[in-house]
Amino acid sequence: MSGFVFQPGVRFLDPEKVLFNAGLAPGQLVADLGAGSGFFAIAASKMAGQTGRVFVVDIMEQALNHVSSEARLKGLRNIQTIRGNLEEKNACKDIPEGGVDLVILANVLHQIKNKGQLFKEAYRLLKSGGKVLVIDWNQNPSPIGPSASERISEAEAVKLAQRSTFKQVSRIEADNYHYGFLFAK
């Protein structure tokens, strides 16, 4: 985000607020798919607490190492990193199938070619009644984020989730640059 200057009145994502609004509670199992630097994973770890667990999945080893380092620095012991290609079937084989309470898909849709497989994997991981949180870049022009042509519209995100038989639960307030949705299995 170098060169980006926050303007008065412009908010940026608050991961703890977003996760609270998604219903994340202590003791839950969470999977952050395509976690990158762990922006949401670290917040989820704090909120899930010592009795919860956060599985952090990314294809880049460097990203996973960063999340592990952040977790150690913050004294968080409930994070498990997993290297996986989310465009492949059963990419998250180290996560208990049907055991996850919340799957986080934050700023990942525009990076994945096989979006259908990503939603299938999220569905496979979730327990009955489990939820998937989708946060991604909206269509508003912004000085940060992917180009407008790479962004996935809100309507397309909803269609992708519904094709995998998710039911839309609610919109999630994000910020001026992102949209958010909560879907249930």
Summary of the structure (lengths in Angstrom):
residues: 185
radius of gyration: 15.4
end to end distance: 34.4
largest distance: 44.3
contacts: 603
relative contact order: 0.17
helix: 31%
strand: 25%
